[in-house]
Amino acid sequence: MDKIQDPYLQERIPQNVSEISEKLAEMPESLLVLVDGKSGSGKDFLIDKTLDVFNQNSATKVCKSKSKKSTRPPRVGEKTRQSRSGTEILSEEHLRDAENLIEYEFSGNKYAVDLEKLQKELQENKIVFLPIADLVIMNDTQQAIVNFVSMQKAIRKQFPDTKTLNISIKRNMVSAIEGLQNRVESSIDEVKDRIKYHETGSDRIYRQALVNKGYIKEIINNTDHDSDPFDGVNNILLDIKECLGK
């Protein structure tokens, strides 16, 4: 695990983890954290570091969900059926035959959340982080709020005893695009396609509406501006504390 550089965060992060763990120990249910953000925003980066600080400072079981499925082509270095982030890569036929899914679409590819697998993860862990790339964007930004809230309602209906928290990761557009351009595992066509959504900015008003309505908490990923990368982790912990009423 990388070391926390900021003295304030060195003190606060372990304390926040401890307080969250205490609250979760009192609760029979688990917490599902939906983490949305554009490609290159740093969703997996911040989730992985959040898992690290829990593993270092608590016995509370936390995980990043592997319940996602997608019809997108495997990237360089990925196994045929499993992506680096845990997404299962399937053909459209296999995805169509699968059952008990919540489905969505982005960039011409279909995505889905396997509810049975997610349920098992929630039974085995107190916090499950589910990264969802570009959930707010979808294919038609006019339907952004409807799509996001519909998925939120579907998950709540499936898991009525599970608390949910929605977090959106926002990153400087130039830095996000540079990160995508340096993503060696992605094809040129995939990078170009995902950069397109950064450059249009067409989802901005809808994403802000979700924040204003309280459907999601927005976290700024400032890792490109000489700030401690654990600053974003601490903000995730603070949002979890608020969600749990700690």
C-alpha positions, 0 to 999 in steps of 0.5 A, spaced: 500 500 500 502 507 498 503 511 504 499 517 506 503 523 505 498 528 508 499 528 516 492 530 517 490 524 512 494 520 516 490 521 522 483 522 519 483 516 515 484 510 520 479 514 524 474 514 519 475 507 517 474 505 525 468 509 526 465 506 519 467 499 522 464 500 528 457 503 525 457 497 520 458 492 526 451 495 529 448 494 523 445 487 520 445 490 513 451 491 508 452 498 504 452 498 497 456 503 494 455 505 486 461 509 483 460 512 477 464 516 473 467 517 466 472 513 463 479 515 466 476 519 472 479 514 477 474 510 479 478 503 480 484 507 482 480 510 488 476 504 490 482 500 490 486 505 495 479 505 499 480 497 500 487 498 502 486 503 507 480 498 510 485 492 510 490 496 513 486 499 519 480 494 520 477 487 520 471 489 516 470 485 510 470 490 504 470 488 496 470 491 489 464 487 486 465 482 480 458 482 478 458 486 472 458 483 465 459 486 458 459 485 451 465 489 449 471 486 446 477 484 451 482 489 452 490 487 451 492 483 457 485 481 459 483 474 459 478 472 454 472 472 459 475 476 465 477 484 465 482 487 470 477 490 474 473 484 474 468 485 469 466 478 465 466 479 458 461 475 454 458 475 447 451 478 446 448 471 445 450 469 452 448 476 455 442 475 452 441 468 455 443 470 462 438 471 467 437 476 473 440 482 470 440 489 471 442 492 464 444 498 461 448 500 455 454 505 453 458 506 446 454 500 442 456 495 448 451 492 453 453 492 460 449 488 466 449 487 473 449 480 475 444 480 481 445 473 484 453 474 484 452 481 487 447 478 492 452 473 494 458 479 495 453 483 499 452 477 504 459 476 505 462 483 505 459 489 509 461 494 504 461 492 496 463 497 491 460 497 484 464 501 479 459 503 473 463 507 467 459 512 464 452 510 467 450 517 467 451 518 460 448 512 457 447 512 450 442 518 450 443 524 455 436 526 455 435 520 459 440 520 464 436 522 470 431 517 468 436 511 467 440 513 473 434 513 478 431 507 474 437 503 476 438 505 483 430 503 484 431 496 481 437 495 486 433 497 492 427 493 490 432 487 489 436 488 496 431 492 500 435 491 506 441 494 503 443 501 504 446 504 498 450 510 496 451 513 490 458 517 488 460 520 482 468 521 481 469 527 477 476 529 474 479 534 470 478 533 463 485 534 460 488 529 465 482 524 464 483 524 456 491 524 457 489 518 462 485 515 456 491 516 451 496 512 456 491 506 457 495 501 453 490 496 454 485 499 450 484 499 443 485 506 439 478 506 437 475 505 444 480 510 446 477 515 441 470 513 442 471 515 450 474 521 449 468 523 445 464 523 451 469 528 455 470 533 449 462 534 448 460 535 455 453 533 453 452 530 460 454 536 464 447 539 466 444 532 467 450 530 472 449 536 476 442 535 476 443 528 479 448 532 484 443 537 486 437 532 487 441 529 492 441 522 488 449 522 488 455 525 492 460 528 487 468 527 489 473 531 485 479 526 483 485 531 484 491 526 483 494 530 478 495 537 482 500 535 487 495 533 492 495 527 496 491 521 492 488 519 499 484 525 499 479 522 494 479 516 499 478 520 505 472 524 501 469 517 500 470 515 507 466 521 509 460 520 504 460 513 507 460 516 514 454 521 512 450 515 509 451 511 515 449 517 520 456 516 523 
